[in-house]
Amino acid sequence: MTITYTHNGYWQITDIIGGYLKTRTYLDYEQREAAEAFANEFGLDLTEELLPCQTCGVGVPADTWLEELEFCVQCQHNYFKEEN
Ligand SMILES: [Zn+2]
């Protein structure tokens, strides 16, 4: 699963499901809502989908990734330590 925010202002989610590339776009959705809609449509479990941490690139379960603002837990902790 990949989630990107397009310059047109919508979320685009793609994933390979059953051997086919599936793409959906979501306008006027929060990122989490878009991910949940995609997961619901295709019967995916967000706790099993891995998304890359934006800092270290490690695969993070999608539900955690959404909560941690696209970081893994470790990088999120480091990020907010630096802020304070
Ligand atoms: Zn990380």
PDB file of the backbone (N, CA, C, O) and the ligand in Angstrom, with CONECT records:
HET     ZN  A 101       1
ATOM      1  N   MET A   1       0.850  -1.193   0.000  1.00  0.00           N
ATOM      2  CA  MET A   1       0.000   0.000   0.000  1.00  0.00           C
ATOM      3  C   MET A   1       0.887   1.245   0.000  1.00  0.00           C
ATOM      4  O   MET A   1       1.822   1.349   0.794  1.00  0.00           O
ATOM      5  N   THR A   2       0.592   2.169  -0.879  1.00  0.00           N
ATOM      6  CA  THR A   2       1.254   3.470  -0.813  1.00  0.00           C
ATOM      7  C   THR A   2       0.181   4.548  -0.755  1.00  0.00           C
ATOM      8  O   THR A   2      -0.850   4.455  -1.421  1.00  0.00           O
ATOM      9  N   ILE A   3       0.439   5.564   0.045  1.00  0.00           N
ATOM     10  CA  ILE A   3      -0.494   6.663   0.210  1.00  0.00           C
ATOM     11  C   ILE A   3       0.238   7.946  -0.151  1.00  0.00           C
ATOM     12  O   ILE A   3       1.249   8.279   0.466  1.00  0.00           O
ATOM     13  N   THR A   4      -0.260   8.659  -1.134  1.00  0.00           N
ATOM     14  CA  THR A   4       0.376   9.915  -1.514  1.00  0.00           C
ATOM     15  C   THR A   4      -0.674  11.012  -1.574  1.00  0.00           C
ATOM     16  O   THR A   4      -1.837  10.786  -1.909  1.00  0.00           O
ATOM     17  N   TYR A   5      -0.219  12.202  -1.236  1.00  0.00           N
ATOM     18  CA  TYR A   5      -1.092  13.375  -1.311  1.00  0.00           C
ATOM     19  C   TYR A   5      -0.755  14.100  -2.602  1.00  0.00           C
ATOM     20  O   TYR A   5       0.370  14.571  -2.770  1.00  0.00           O
ATOM     21  N   THR A   6      -1.694  14.197  -3.500  1.00  0.00           N
ATOM     22  CA  THR A   6      -1.408  14.757  -4.821  1.00  0.00           C
ATOM     23  C   THR A   6      -1.502  16.280  -4.806  1.00  0.00           C
ATOM     24  O   THR A   6      -2.093  16.878  -3.907  1.00  0.00           O
ATOM     25  N   HIS A   7      -0.913  16.878  -5.809  1.00  0.00           N
ATOM     26  CA  HIS A   7      -0.968  18.350  -5.925  1.00  0.00           C
ATOM     27  C   HIS A   7      -2.389  18.821  -6.209  1.00  0.00           C
ATOM     28  O   HIS A   7      -2.695  20.005  -6.067  1.00  0.00           O
ATOM     29  N   ASN A   8      -3.246  17.906  -6.604  1.00  0.00           N
ATOM     30  CA  ASN A   8      -4.651  18.267  -6.820  1.00  0.00           C
ATOM     31  C   ASN A   8      -5.460  18.239  -5.527  1.00  0.00           C
ATOM     32  O   ASN A   8      -6.653  18.542  -5.530  1.00  0.00           O
ATOM     33  N   GLY A   9      -4.814  17.879  -4.430  1.00  0.00           N
ATOM     34  CA  GLY A   9      -5.466  17.964  -3.144  1.00  0.00           C
ATOM     35  C   GLY A   9      -6.275  16.744  -2.755  1.00  0.00           C
ATOM     36  O   GLY A   9      -7.200  16.842  -1.949  1.00  0.00           O
ATOM     37  N   TYR A  10      -5.938  15.607  -3.313  1.00  0.00           N
ATOM     38  CA  TYR A  10      -6.617  14.391  -2.861  1.00  0.00           C
ATOM     39  C   TYR A  10      -5.592  13.309  -2.511  1.00  0.00           C
ATOM     40  O   TYR A  10      -4.439  13.341  -2.942  1.00  0.00           O
ATOM     41  N   TRP A  11      -6.058  12.368  -1.726  1.00  0.00           N
ATOM     42  CA  TRP A  11      -5.228  11.222  -1.373  1.00  0.00           C
ATOM     43  C   TRP A  11      -5.342  10.177  -2.457  1.00  0.00           C
ATOM     44  O   TRP A  11      -6.440   9.846  -2.905  1.00  0.00           O
ATOM     45  N   GLN A  12      -4.211   9.663  -2.874  1.00  0.00           N
ATOM     46  CA  GLN A  12      -4.199   8.559  -3.833  1.00  0.00           C
ATOM     47  C   GLN A  12      -3.565   7.361  -3.154  1.00  0.00           C
ATOM     48  O   GLN A  12      -2.447   7.434  -2.645  1.00  0.00           O
ATOM     49  N   ILE A  13      -4.287   6.270  -3.154  1.00  0.00           N
ATOM     50  CA  ILE A  13      -3.801   5.049  -2.522  1.00  0.00           C
ATOM     51  C   ILE A  13      -3.718   3.962  -3.582  1.00  0.00           C
ATOM     52  O   ILE A  13      -4.667   3.733  -4.333  1.00  0.00           O
ATOM     53  N   THR A  14      -2.585   3.306  -3.630  1.00  0.00           N
ATOM     54  CA  THR A  14      -2.410   2.205  -4.565  1.00  0.00           C
ATOM     55  C   THR A  14      -1.899   0.984  -3.811  1.00  0.00           C
ATOM     56  O   THR A  14      -1.205   1.098  -2.801  1.00  0.00           O
ATOM     57  N   ASP A  15      -2.255  -0.166  -4.320  1.00  0.00           N
ATOM     58  CA  ASP A  15      -1.761  -1.410  -3.741  1.00  0.00           C
ATOM     59  C   ASP A  15      -1.945  -2.507  -4.782  1.00  0.00           C
ATOM     60  O   ASP A  15      -2.789  -2.402  -5.671  1.00  0.00           O
ATOM     61  N   ILE A  16      -1.160  -3.539  -4.660  1.00  0.00           N
ATOM     62  CA  ILE A  16      -1.337  -4.701  -5.529  1.00  0.00           C
ATOM     63  C   ILE A  16      -2.194  -5.703  -4.773  1.00  0.00           C
ATOM     64  O   ILE A  16      -1.805  -6.209  -3.720  1.00  0.00           O
ATOM     65  N   ILE A  17      -3.356  -5.978  -5.323  1.00  0.00           N
ATOM     66  CA  ILE A  17      -4.308  -6.850  -4.647  1.00  0.00           C
ATOM     67  C   ILE A  17      -4.694  -7.967  -5.608  1.00  0.00           C
ATOM     68  O   ILE A  17      -5.222  -7.722  -6.693  1.00  0.00           O
ATOM     69  N   GLY A  18      -4.422  -9.181  -5.191  1.00  0.00           N
ATOM     70  CA  GLY A  18      -4.715 -10.321  -6.049  1.00  0.00           C
ATOM     71  C   GLY A  18      -3.969 -10.263  -7.367  1.00  0.00           C
ATOM     72  O   GLY A  18      -4.453 -10.766  -8.381  1.00  0.00           O
ATOM     73  N   GLY A  19      -2.786  -9.650  -7.358  1.00  0.00           N
ATOM     74  CA  GLY A  19      -1.971  -9.574  -8.557  1.00  0.00           C
ATOM     75  C   GLY A  19      -2.276  -8.388  -9.447  1.00  0.00           C
ATOM     76  O   GLY A  19      -1.632  -8.213 -10.482  1.00  0.00           O
ATOM     77  N   TYR A  20      -3.251  -7.562  -9.065  1.00  0.00           N
ATOM     78  CA  TYR A  20      -3.615  -6.408  -9.875  1.00  0.00           C
ATOM     79  C   TYR A  20      -3.335  -5.118  -9.123  1.00  0.00           C
ATOM     80  O   TYR A  20      -3.588  -5.017  -7.923  1.00  0.00           O
ATOM     81  N   LEU A  21      -2.814  -4.141  -9.838  1.00  0.00           N
ATOM     82  CA  LEU A  21      -2.590  -2.832  -9.235  1.00  0.00           C
ATOM     83  C   LEU A  21      -3.919  -2.099  -9.117  1.00  0.00           C
ATOM     84  O   LEU A  21      -4.614  -1.869 -10.107  1.00  0.00           O
ATOM     85  N   LYS A  22      -4.249  -1.743  -7.897  1.00  0.00           N
ATOM     86  CA  LYS A  22      -5.499  -1.020  -7.645  1.00  0.00           C
ATOM     87  C   LYS A  22      -5.171   0.393  -7.179  1.00  0.00           C
ATOM     88  O   LYS A  22      -4.293   0.596  -6.340  1.00  0.00           O
ATOM     89  N   THR A  23      -5.876   1.349  -7.724  1.00  0.00           N
ATOM     90  CA  THR A  23      -5.677   2.742  -7.338  1.00  0.00           C
ATOM     91  C   THR A  23      -7.026   3.357  -7.016  1.00  0.00           C
ATOM     92  O   THR A  23      -8.004   3.171  -7.740  1.00  0.00           O
ATOM     93  N   ARG A  24      -7.057   4.084  -5.928  1.00  0.00           N
ATOM     94  CA  ARG A  24      -8.271   4.837  -5.579  1.00  0.00           C
ATOM     95  C   ARG A  24      -7.845   6.239  -5.169  1.00  0.00           C
ATOM     96  O   ARG A  24      -6.768   6.433  -4.605  1.00  0.00           O
ATOM     97  N   THR A  25      -8.687   7.198  -5.452  1.00  0.00           N
ATOM     98  CA  THR A  25      -8.412   8.561  -5.012  1.00  0.00           C
ATOM     99  C   THR A  25      -9.542   9.020  -4.105  1.00  0.00           C
ATOM    100  O   THR A  25     -10.706   8.669  -4.299  1.00  0.00           O
ATOM    101  N   TYR A  26      -9.175   9.802  -3.127  1.00  0.00           N
ATOM    102  CA  TYR A  26     -10.133  10.255  -2.119  1.00  0.00           C
ATOM    103  C   TYR A  26     -10.016  11.761  -1.949  1.00  0.00           C
ATOM    104  O   TYR A  26      -8.967  12.278  -1.563  1.00  0.00           O
ATOM    105  N   LEU A  27     -11.084  12.441  -2.238  1.00  0.00           N
ATOM    106  CA  LEU A  27     -11.142  13.894  -2.082  1.00  0.00           C
ATOM    107  C   LEU A  27     -11.939  14.213  -0.827  1.00  0.00           C
ATOM    108  O   LEU A  27     -12.924  13.542  -0.519  1.00  0.00           O
ATOM    109  N   ASP A  28     -11.510  15.237  -0.108  1.00  0.00           N
ATOM    110  CA  ASP A  28     -12.183  15.649   1.130  1.00  0.00           C
ATOM    111  C   ASP A  28     -12.191  14.548   2.184  1.00  0.00           C
ATOM    112  O   ASP A  28     -13.158  14.380   2.927  1.00  0.00           O
ATOM    113  N   TYR A  29     -11.090  13.803   2.230  1.00  0.00           N
ATOM    114  CA  TYR A  29     -10.915  12.789   3.261  1.00  0.00           C
ATOM    115  C   TYR A  29      -9.706  13.173   4.092  1.00  0.00           C
ATOM    116  O   TYR A  29      -8.761  13.782   3.591  1.00  0.00           O
ATOM    117  N   GLU A  30      -9.743  12.813   5.367  1.00  0.00           N
ATOM    118  CA  GLU A  30      -8.510  12.806   6.141  1.00  0.00           C
ATOM    119  C   GLU A  30      -7.699  11.614   5.666  1.00  0.00           C
ATOM    120  O   GLU A  30      -8.243  10.654   5.120  1.00  0.00           O
ATOM    121  N   GLN A  31      -6.391  11.688   5.879  1.00  0.00           N
ATOM    122  CA  GLN A  31      -5.526  10.596   5.435  1.00  0.00           C
ATOM    123  C   GLN A  31      -5.980   9.250   6.007  1.00  0.00           C
ATOM    124  O   GLN A  31      -6.049   8.245   5.299  1.00  0.00           O
ATOM    125  N   ARG A  32      -6.289   9.260   7.309  1.00  0.00           N
ATOM    126  CA  ARG A  32      -6.698   8.011   7.953  1.00  0.00           C
ATOM    127  C   ARG A  32      -8.009   7.490   7.368  1.00  0.00           C
ATOM    128  O   ARG A  32      -8.170   6.288   7.155  1.00  0.00           O
ATOM    129  N   GLU A  33      -8.941   8.403   7.112  1.00  0.00           N
ATOM    130  CA  GLU A  33     -10.230   7.996   6.537  1.00  0.00           C
ATOM    131  C   GLU A  33     -10.039   7.374   5.157  1.00  0.00           C
ATOM    132  O   GLU A  33     -10.688   6.387   4.814  1.00  0.00           O
ATOM    133  N   ALA A  34      -9.149   7.957   4.381  1.00  0.00           N
ATOM    134  CA  ALA A  34      -8.882   7.417   3.047  1.00  0.00           C
ATOM    135  C   ALA A  34      -8.302   6.013   3.148  1.00  0.00           C
ATOM    136  O   ALA A  34      -8.710   5.107   2.421  1.00  0.00           O
ATOM    137  N   ALA A  35      -7.338   5.841   4.065  1.00  0.00           N
ATOM    138  CA  ALA A  35      -6.721   4.528   4.242  1.00  0.00           C
ATOM    139  C   ALA A  35      -7.750   3.502   4.701  1.00  0.00           C
ATOM    140  O   ALA A  35      -7.737   2.354   4.256  1.00  0.00           O
ATOM    141  N   GLU A  36      -8.641   3.924   5.594  1.00  0.00           N
ATOM    142  CA  GLU A  36      -9.656   2.996   6.090  1.00  0.00           C
ATOM    143  C   GLU A  36     -10.666   2.646   4.999  1.00  0.00           C
ATOM    144  O   GLU A  36     -11.122   1.506   4.916  1.00  0.00           O
ATOM    145  N   ALA A  37     -11.014   3.620   4.167  1.00  0.00           N
ATOM    146  CA  ALA A  37     -11.947   3.357   3.070  1.00  0.00           C
ATOM    147  C   ALA A  37     -11.343   2.365   2.074  1.00  0.00           C
ATOM    148  O   ALA A  37     -12.016   1.455   1.591  1.00  0.00           O
ATOM    149  N   PHE A  38     -10.057   2.566   1.782  1.00  0.00           N
ATOM    150  CA  PHE A  38      -9.370   1.663   0.866  1.00  0.00           C
ATOM    151  C   PHE A  38      -9.313   0.253   1.462  1.00  0.00           C
ATOM    152  O   PHE A  38      -9.593  -0.732   0.778  1.00  0.00           O
ATOM    153  N   ALA A  39      -8.952   0.172   2.724  1.00  0.00           N
ATOM    154  CA  ALA A  39      -8.856  -1.123   3.402  1.00  0.00           C
ATOM    155  C   ALA A  39     -10.213  -1.822   3.428  1.00  0.00           C
ATOM    156  O   ALA A  39     -10.300  -3.032   3.216  1.00  0.00           O
ATOM    157  N   ASN A  40     -11.259  -1.063   3.687  1.00  0.00           N
ATOM    158  CA  ASN A  40     -12.597  -1.654   3.730  1.00  0.00           C
ATOM    159  C   ASN A  40     -13.007  -2.187   2.366  1.00  0.00           C
ATOM    160  O   ASN A  40     -13.546  -3.287   2.251  1.00  0.00           O
ATOM    161  N   GLU A  41     -12.741  -1.384   1.325  1.00  0.00           N
ATOM    162  CA  GLU A  41     -13.154  -1.807  -0.017  1.00  0.00           C
ATOM    163  C   GLU A  41     -12.489  -3.122  -0.419  1.00  0.00           C
ATOM    164  O   GLU A  41     -13.115  -3.981  -1.039  1.00  0.00           O
ATOM    165  N   PHE A  42     -11.212  -3.267  -0.059  1.00  0.00           N
ATOM    166  CA  PHE A  42     -10.474  -4.432  -0.542  1.00  0.00           C
ATOM    167  C   PHE A  42     -10.260  -5.498   0.535  1.00  0.00           C
ATOM    168  O   PHE A  42      -9.540  -6.472   0.315  1.00  0.00           O
ATOM    169  N   GLY A  43     -10.883  -5.312   1.688  1.00  0.00           N
ATOM    170  CA  GLY A  43     -10.783  -6.311   2.741  1.00  0.00           C
ATOM    171  C   GLY A  43      -9.391  -6.416   3.338  1.00  0.00           C
ATOM    172  O   GLY A  43      -8.955  -7.500   3.725  1.00  0.00           O
ATOM    173  N   LEU A  44      -8.692  -5.283   3.412  1.00  0.00           N
ATOM    174  CA  LEU A  44      -7.335  -5.280   3.975  1.00  0.00           C
ATOM    175  C   LEU A  44      -7.390  -5.010   5.474  1.00  0.00           C
ATOM    176  O   LEU A  44      -8.332  -4.403   5.984  1.00  0.00           O
ATOM    177  N   ASP A  45      -6.351  -5.478   6.164  1.00  0.00           N
ATOM    178  CA  ASP A  45      -6.216  -5.215   7.587  1.00  0.00           C
ATOM    179  C   ASP A  45      -5.080  -4.212   7.762  1.00  0.00           C
ATOM    180  O   ASP A  45      -3.923  -4.518   7.474  1.00  0.00           O
ATOM    181  N   LEU A  46      -5.414  -3.015   8.236  1.00  0.00           N
ATOM    182  CA  LEU A  46      -4.393  -1.963   8.349  1.00  0.00           C
ATOM    183  C   LEU A  46      -3.293  -2.316   9.341  1.00  0.00           C
ATOM    184  O   LEU A  46      -2.209  -1.735   9.294  1.00  0.00           O
ATOM    185  N   THR A  47      -3.557  -3.259  10.237  1.00  0.00           N
ATOM    186  CA  THR A  47      -2.490  -3.658  11.160  1.00  0.00           C
ATOM    187  C   THR A  47      -1.479  -4.571  10.473  1.00  0.00           C
ATOM    188  O   THR A  47      -0.399  -4.819  11.010  1.00  0.00           O
ATOM    189  N   GLU A  48      -1.825  -5.071   9.287  1.00  0.00           N
ATOM    190  CA  GLU A  48      -0.914  -5.973   8.571  1.00  0.00           C
ATOM    191  C   GLU A  48      -0.263  -5.318   7.365  1.00  0.00           C
ATOM    192  O   GLU A  48       0.710  -5.838   6.820  1.00  0.00           O
ATOM    193  N   GLU A  49      -0.806  -4.162   6.942  1.00  0.00           N
ATOM    194  CA  GLU A  49      -0.211  -3.435   5.822  1.00  0.00           C
ATOM    195  C   GLU A  49       0.984  -2.635   6.328  1.00  0.00           C
ATOM    196  O   GLU A  49       0.884  -1.942   7.341  1.00  0.00           O
ATOM    197  N   LEU A  50       2.106  -2.725   5.634  1.00  0.00           N
ATOM    198  CA  LEU A  50       3.288  -1.983   6.057  1.00  0.00           C
ATOM    199  C   LEU A  50       3.480  -0.750   5.176  1.00  0.00           C
ATOM    200  O   LEU A  50       3.367  -0.811   3.952  1.00  0.00           O
ATOM    201  N   LEU A  51       3.769   0.355   5.828  1.00  0.00           N
ATOM    202  CA  LEU A  51       4.062   1.599   5.122  1.00  0.00           C
ATOM    203  C   LEU A  51       5.420   2.103   5.593  1.00  0.00           C
ATOM    204  O   LEU A  51       5.790   1.893   6.748  1.00  0.00           O
ATOM    205  N   PRO A  52       6.166   2.765   4.713  1.00  0.00           N
ATOM    206  CA  PRO A  52       7.538   3.163   5.071  1.00  0.00           C
ATOM    207  C   PRO A  52       7.591   4.397   5.957  1.00  0.00           C
ATOM    208  O   PRO A  52       6.943   5.406   5.678  1.00  0.00           O
ATOM    209  N   CYS A  53       8.371   4.303   7.027  1.00  0.00           N
ATOM    210  CA  CYS A  53       8.663   5.474   7.854  1.00  0.00           C
ATOM    211  C   CYS A  53       9.311   6.538   6.981  1.00  0.00           C
ATOM    212  O   CYS A  53      10.214   6.231   6.203  1.00  0.00           O
ATOM    213  N   GLN A  54       8.861   7.789   7.100  1.00  0.00           N
ATOM    214  CA  GLN A  54       9.395   8.837   6.224  1.00  0.00           C
ATOM    215  C   GLN A  54      10.828   9.232   6.574  1.00  0.00           C
ATOM    216  O   GLN A  54      11.486   9.918   5.793  1.00  0.00           O
ATOM    217  N   THR A  55      11.313   8.811   7.728  1.00  0.00           N
ATOM    218  CA  THR A  55      12.695   9.125   8.101  1.00  0.00           C
ATOM    219  C   THR A  55      13.640   7.963   7.809  1.00  0.00           C
ATOM    220  O   THR A  55      14.627   8.133   7.093  1.00  0.00           O
ATOM    221  N   CYS A  56      13.350   6.801   8.350  1.00  0.00           N
ATOM    222  CA  CYS A  56      14.301   5.692   8.232  1.00  0.00           C
ATOM    223  C   CYS A  56      13.870   4.657   7.202  1.00  0.00           C
ATOM    224  O   CYS A  56      14.662   3.789   6.833  1.00  0.00           O
ATOM    225  N   GLY A  57      12.630   4.734   6.733  1.00  0.00           N
ATOM    226  CA  GLY A  57      12.185   3.850   5.666  1.00  0.00           C
ATOM    227  C   GLY A  57      11.754   2.469   6.113  1.00  0.00           C
ATOM    228  O   GLY A  57      11.350   1.648   5.290  1.00  0.00           O
ATOM    229  N   VAL A  58      11.835   2.203   7.407  1.00  0.00           N
ATOM    230  CA  VAL A  58      11.440   0.892   7.900  1.00  0.00           C
ATOM    231  C   VAL A  58       9.923   0.710   7.733  1.00  0.00           C
ATOM    232  O   VAL A  58       9.171   1.680   7.829  1.00  0.00           O
ATOM    233  N   GLY A  59       9.479  -0.509   7.488  1.00  0.00           N
ATOM    234  CA  GLY A  59       8.060  -0.781   7.319  1.00  0.00           C
ATOM    235  C   GLY A  59       7.332  -0.700   8.645  1.00  0.00           C
ATOM    236  O   GLY A  59       7.737  -1.327   9.624  1.00  0.00           O
ATOM    237  N   VAL A  60       6.258   0.072   8.677  1.00  0.00           N
ATOM    238  CA  VAL A  60       5.483   0.277   9.900  1.00  0.00           C
ATOM    239  C   VAL A  60       4.049  -0.160   9.620  1.00  0.00           C
ATOM    240  O   VAL A  60       3.505   0.174   8.568  1.00  0.00           O
ATOM    241  N   PRO A  61       3.421  -0.904  10.543  1.00  0.00           N
ATOM    242  CA  PRO A  61       2.006  -1.241  10.330  1.00  0.00           C
ATOM    243  C   PRO A  61       1.193   0.035  10.064  1.00  0.00           C
ATOM    244  O   PRO A  61       1.389   1.054  10.726  1.00  0.00           O
ATOM    245  N   ALA A  62       0.294  -0.037   9.101  1.00  0.00           N
ATOM    246  CA  ALA A  62      -0.374   1.169   8.618  1.00  0.00           C
ATOM    247  C   ALA A  62      -1.132   1.907   9.711  1.00  0.00           C
ATOM    248  O   ALA A  62      -1.179   3.137   9.708  1.00  0.00           O
ATOM    249  N   ASP A  63      -1.725   1.174  10.644  1.00  0.00           N
ATOM    250  CA  ASP A  63      -2.488   1.878  11.683  1.00  0.00           C
ATOM    251  C   ASP A  63      -1.557   2.696  12.573  1.00  0.00           C
ATOM    252  O   ASP A  63      -1.906   3.798  12.994  1.00  0.00           O
ATOM    253  N   THR A  64      -0.354   2.147  12.863  1.00  0.00           N
ATOM    254  CA  THR A  64       0.646   2.886  13.638  1.00  0.00           C
ATOM    255  C   THR A  64       1.174   4.063  12.832  1.00  0.00           C
ATOM    256  O   THR A  64       1.312   5.170  13.352  1.00  0.00           O
ATOM    257  N   TRP A  65       1.464   3.820  11.574  1.00  0.00           N
ATOM    258  CA  TRP A  65       2.000   4.840  10.670  1.00  0.00           C
ATOM    259  C   TRP A  65       1.076   6.057  10.609  1.00  0.00           C
ATOM    260  O   TRP A  65       1.537   7.198  10.619  1.00  0.00           O
ATOM    261  N   LEU A  66      -0.216   5.803  10.547  1.00  0.00           N
ATOM    262  CA  LEU A  66      -1.187   6.900  10.496  1.00  0.00           C
ATOM    263  C   LEU A  66      -1.214   7.668  11.814  1.00  0.00           C
ATOM    264  O   LEU A  66      -1.324   8.894  11.826  1.00  0.00           O
ATOM    265  N   GLU A  67      -1.113   6.935  12.924  1.00  0.00           N
ATOM    266  CA  GLU A  67      -1.131   7.588  14.235  1.00  0.00           C
ATOM    267  C   GLU A  67       0.140   8.385  14.491  1.00  0.00           C
ATOM    268  O   GLU A  67       0.101   9.445  15.116  1.00  0.00           O
ATOM    269  N   GLU A  68       1.266   7.871  14.004  1.00  0.00           N
ATOM    270  CA  GLU A  68       2.565   8.499  14.285  1.00  0.00           C
ATOM    271  C   GLU A  68       2.955   9.496  13.204  1.00  0.00           C
ATOM    272  O   GLU A  68       4.121   9.882  13.121  1.00  0.00           O
ATOM    273  N   LEU A  69       2.001   9.923  12.369  1.00  0.00           N
ATOM    274  CA  LEU A  69       2.246  10.942  11.351  1.00  0.00           C
ATOM    275  C   LEU A  69       3.351  10.523  10.386  1.00  0.00           C
ATOM    276  O   LEU A  69       4.254  11.300  10.074  1.00  0.00           O
ATOM    277  N   GLU A  70       3.260   9.292   9.928  1.00  0.00           N
ATOM    278  CA  GLU A  70       4.137   8.738   8.888  1.00  0.00           C
ATOM    279  C   GLU A  70       5.534   8.397   9.381  1.00  0.00           C
ATOM    280  O   GLU A  70       6.436   8.157   8.579  1.00  0.00           O
ATOM    281  N   PHE A  71       5.717   8.375  10.702  1.00  0.00           N
ATOM    282  CA  PHE A  71       6.981   7.911  11.259  1.00  0.00           C
ATOM    283  C   PHE A  71       6.789   6.533  11.870  1.00  0.00           C
ATOM    284  O   PHE A  71       5.667   6.124  12.166  1.00  0.00           O
ATOM    285  N   CYS A  72       7.910   5.813  12.059  1.00  0.00           N
ATOM    286  CA  CYS A  72       7.866   4.671  12.946  1.00  0.00           C
ATOM    287  C   CYS A  72       7.883   5.223  14.378  1.00  0.00           C
ATOM    288  O   CYS A  72       8.170   6.403  14.578  1.00  0.00           O
ATOM    289  N   VAL A  73       7.586   4.404  15.349  1.00  0.00           N
ATOM    290  CA  VAL A  73       7.478   4.877  16.733  1.00  0.00           C
ATOM    291  C   VAL A  73       8.803   5.483  17.193  1.00  0.00           C
ATOM    292  O   VAL A  73       8.820   6.523  17.852  1.00  0.00           O
ATOM    293  N   GLN A  74       9.916   4.824  16.842  1.00  0.00           N
ATOM    294  CA  GLN A  74      11.230   5.295  17.277  1.00  0.00           C
ATOM    295  C   GLN A  74      11.537   6.681  16.707  1.00  0.00           C
ATOM    296  O   GLN A  74      11.966   7.572  17.441  1.00  0.00           O
ATOM    297  N   CYS A  75      11.321   6.863  15.410  1.00  0.00           N
ATOM    298  CA  CYS A  75      11.633   8.158  14.787  1.00  0.00           C
ATOM    299  C   CYS A  75      10.702   9.246  15.302  1.00  0.00           C
ATOM    300  O   CYS A  75      11.100  10.403  15.436  1.00  0.00           O
ATOM    301  N   GLN A  76       9.469   8.871  15.588  1.00  0.00           N
ATOM    302  CA  GLN A  76       8.526   9.857  16.105  1.00  0.00           C
ATOM    303  C   GLN A  76       8.988  10.355  17.461  1.00  0.00           C
ATOM    304  O   GLN A  76       8.908  11.550  17.747  1.00  0.00           O
ATOM    305  N   HIS A  77       9.474   9.440  18.304  1.00  0.00           N
ATOM    306  CA  HIS A  77       9.999   9.842  19.603  1.00  0.00           C
ATOM    307  C   HIS A  77      11.207  10.759  19.434  1.00  0.00           C
ATOM    308  O   HIS A  77      11.314  11.789  20.101  1.00  0.00           O
ATOM    309  N   ASN A  78      12.110  10.379  18.540  1.00  0.00           N
ATOM    310  CA  ASN A  78      13.301  11.194  18.305  1.00  0.00           C
ATOM    311  C   ASN A  78      12.923  12.575  17.791  1.00  0.00           C
ATOM    312  O   ASN A  78      13.487  13.584  18.215  1.00  0.00           O
ATOM    313  N   TYR A  79      11.972  12.609  16.881  1.00  0.00           N
ATOM    314  CA  TYR A  79      11.548  13.863  16.273  1.00  0.00           C
ATOM    315  C   TYR A  79      11.029  14.825  17.330  1.00  0.00           C
ATOM    316  O   TYR A  79      11.402  15.998  17.349  1.00  0.00           O
ATOM    317  N   PHE A  80      10.165  14.325  18.209  1.00  0.00           N
ATOM    318  CA  PHE A  80       9.581  15.218  19.186  1.00  0.00           C
ATOM    319  C   PHE A  80      10.548  15.552  20.321  1.00  0.00           C
ATOM    320  O   PHE A  80      10.384  16.578  20.979  1.00  0.00           O
ATOM    321  N   LYS A  81      11.548  14.709  20.561  1.00  0.00           N
ATOM    322  CA  LYS A  81      12.612  15.049  21.502  1.00  0.00           C
ATOM    323  C   LYS A  81      13.386  16.258  20.977  1.00  0.00           C
ATOM    324  O   LYS A  81      13.692  17.180  21.733  1.00  0.00           O
ATOM    325  N   GLU A  82      13.700  16.250  19.683  1.00  0.00           N
ATOM    326  CA  GLU A  82      14.460  17.339  19.087  1.00  0.00           C
ATOM    327  C   GLU A  82      13.671  18.645  19.129  1.00  0.00           C
ATOM    328  O   GLU A  82      14.242  19.723  19.297  1.00  0.00           O
ATOM    329  N   GLU A  83      12.351  18.534  18.975  1.00  0.00           N
ATOM    330  CA  GLU A  83      11.514  19.723  18.985  1.00  0.00           C
ATOM    331  C   GLU A  83      11.542  20.396  20.349  1.00  0.00           C
ATOM    332  O   GLU A  83      11.487  21.622  20.442  1.00  0.00           O
ATOM    333  N   ASN A  84      11.630  19.584  21.421  1.00  0.00           N
ATOM    334  CA  ASN A  84      11.534  20.143  22.771  1.00  0.00           C
ATOM    335  C   ASN A  84      12.852  20.508  23.369  1.00  0.00           C
ATOM    336  O   ASN A  84      12.904  20.988  24.501  1.00  0.00           O
TER     337      ASN A  84
HETATM  338 ZN    ZN A 101      11.719   5.467  11.388  1.00  0.00          ZN2+
END
